[in-house]
Amino acid sequence: MTQLRRILLMACVWFAWSQEYSLTAEPKVDFEADIAPILVKRCVECHQANNVSGGLLLTSHAGLLAGGDSGAVVDLASPGESYLLERVTIGEMPPPEKGHSRQLPLAEIELLQRWLEAGAQWPEDRELDWLERTTELRAGRDWWSLQPISKPEPPTLVNLPQPENPIDAFILARLEQHDLLPAPQADRSVLLRRLTYDLVGLPPTATQIANFVQDRSPDAWEKVIDRLLASPQYGVRWARFWLDLARYADTSGYERDQEKPYAWKYRDWVIKAFNDDMPYQQFVIEQLAGDELENSSEQSVIATGFLRLGTWNDEPNDQEDYQYERLEDLVHTTTTAFLGLTVKCARCHTHKFDPIEHEDYYRVASAFWPGPILARDRAWLGGPSPQEMGVENVLAWTDITTTPSALHLLKNGDRKQPQQTVEPASLSCVPAMYRTFDPPSAGAKTSGRRLQLAKWIADAKNPLTWRVVVNRIWQHHFGEAIVRTPDNFGFLADPPTHPELLDWLAADFVSHGSFKRLHKLILTSQTWRQASLHPEQDTYALVDSANRLWWRAERRRLDAETLRDSMLAVTSELDLSLGGKCYRPTLASEALDGLSMKSAAYEASPIDEQKRRSIYGYLQRSLLPPLLTAFDLCDATGPTGQRAVTLVPTQSLALLN
């Protein structure tokens, strides 16, 4: 009897243990955590409202239960016999792609089976969206760059002294994790040279170097930073970076390559904006909609030259087709420069890698529809007439009507295949910020769409705008950016080296919008002041050959304009005057032979006028200055956030000549 009791007791213990083990091994299936990711990742792309393959809609519970052309796909009475489970188990769904199986992993099949056995529970009113989640093939709306900006606290260091500058705290914390130490500070003469090139694009004089080396006051470094930031040449230097993004040139390109008579006014506006430390929100809004502001001025209207700087074909084969080409230029330039997204890829279809819908492209494009006009008649813009200003015309932008014609979504981007009209709106990839654009108010002169788009881009809560701009500033100070693909923050982007630092910088910049304050924060960091050679160079290179942890400074080659300006500066020939029309550089006759319009005589400016800074040189798209192109001047056909940097023999030959 005692033995029987012992057996029964052991059986009870075994049963209880097995039940507990079963519950531990197979917890309840959660729809959001377990099932939604599988459906979004594997199924919804082909089974959604816009693409109902086989008549089966898998974005809702009702669609799942309704089944498709082959009948019911789930059998709640006999879950193991469900058609859905059968197809995924044998590997027919998802269908093979280019001969490669896309069969679900066994773990995912088991989750689906357990979910069906539990009754295929689905939250009420829950609609799946194939762009909502990131997969290994594409980004969703949960992609890191689309999330709200946080401002993390600078980390506390374990072994190294806690720095005052938050930038150093973030950098040193990562170095500690890898048992690395930063490079020592560069020599004072090296630092001054680096700083002067960074802020004004010119070499320091011998006197400036001597004075700084001898100045041992605690604030010596900050004083020289403040002096350079206050220099008018600061705006000349930093405007050049923005002009690359604005695809600035003085002609229109194509065969005739006609002059844009007053493009230089936009260039001067950018220089002044940097020198005046214009808040970034205002900098954005004036370029996109300076004419639509309630308190618009001549300068804010000139800022809209940003929209007019693209290539221009005055003899297109098809005027209507070309209207859409111009529209693409505006969408591409705006979204690349300000948002770091490749929205133009959605002109023909939903973006292949980013959560940018086909409709998104046309929603944003509607802000620029029906296109620009050259404002020869100032009456559209207000203010003095061209005659009163003593000029022939003004480079500017305005709408010709307050009620533009409807913009249709185009199948495959083909204007001959129009589909539904598109409501003017922002991008939907930042869900918390999505908004449609309001119609113009009574008495308005323009549609107001560009102003609404500009305000959406410049909104303090727009995570893309602020991450992108601080990343660009970091890039020009360090030679590499935190996100090393500065024009692309999407799925194909290089991941940020220090995501917390990027967010901290973005959040801080939102609070003040001052470029000069951001410069000073970066330039006073020990990270920026490191030497480019490290005592443990060879050892550290084995750990981080790309210097993604910033354990030393990057060596940087001078860009084209800085190189030319430096040669003139060291010979005391450089003319530092600001603003005004371009000078035309002297070009070899062989270069002039390449002009398509031989009848258009090219007259070089007097030699003394050519001694100005390179930013004031005439940029003819079909005939860019050979010396500058040898050192990687961008071609201005589109926005360029990062120039190529080459070291080739032809550069030496160019300098010899």
Secondary structure, DSSP 8 states (H G I E B T S, - for coil): -HHHHHHHHHHHHHHHHHHHHHHHHS----IIIIIHHHHHHHTTTTEETTEEGGG---SSHHHHHH-BTTB-S--SSSGGG-HHHHHHHTT-SS--BTTB-----HHHHHHHHHHHHTT----TT----TTSS--SSS--TT-GGGS----------SSS---SSHHHHHHHHHHHHTT-----B--HHHHHHHHHHHHHSS---HHHHHHHHH---TTHHHHHHHHHHHSHHHHHHHHHHHHHHTT--SB--TTT--B-TTHHHHHHHHHHHHHTT--HHHHHHHHHHTTTSTT--HHHHHHGGGGG-S---SS-S-HHHHHHHHHHHHHHHHHHHHH---GGGGSSSS-SSSS--HHHHHHHHGGGTT-------GGGT-SS-HHHHT-S-------S-SS----EEEGGG-TTSEEEE---B--SSSGGG--B-----TT-SS--HHHHHHHHHH-TT-HHHHHHHHHHHHHHHHSS-SSS-TT--STTS---S-HHHHHHHHHHHHHH--HHHHHHHHHTSTTTTB-SS-TTHHHHHHH-TT-TT-SS-------HHHHHHHHHHHTT--B----SS-B-----HHHHTT-S-TTS------TTGGGB-GGGB--BTTB--HHHHHTT----SS--SS------HHHHHHHH-
